[in-house]
Amino acid sequence: QVQLVESGGGLVQAGGSLRLSCATSGRFISINAMGWYRQALGKERELVASITSGGTADYSDSVKGRVPISRDNAKNTVYLQMNSLNPEDSAVYYCNADVYYSSRYRTYWGQGTQVTVSS
């Protein structure tokens, strides 16, 4: 079984920073794309950023330039450095990974980590 475990969420004041981490463990051959999504109260889950195994990143317009995504392939871990946070960034943040095992890719999700930005 594959598990994704997020860490780094919490409460921060507007203008502050947080760094989210998501480590993938379990039985698999490789990981393709990894990404971060968020879901605010009463809203749908939305993509924040994603990154391929080669390091190509993609961002939503709402966070572009503020929250660089990175990954350490040796550690099977993806990071989200969140800067210049504002209250609209408050949400549960989920990571996901496209994991290759048994001749196919499957998408796995973490359990989510809460980010709250106070004004």
Buried (B, 14 or more C-beta within 10 A) or exposed (E): EBEBBBEBBEEBEEEBEBBBBBBBEEEBEEBEBBBBBBBBEEEEBEBBBBBBEEEEBBBBEEBEEBBBBBBEEEEBBBBBBBBEBEEEBBBBBBBBBBBEBEEEBEEBBBEBBEBBBEE
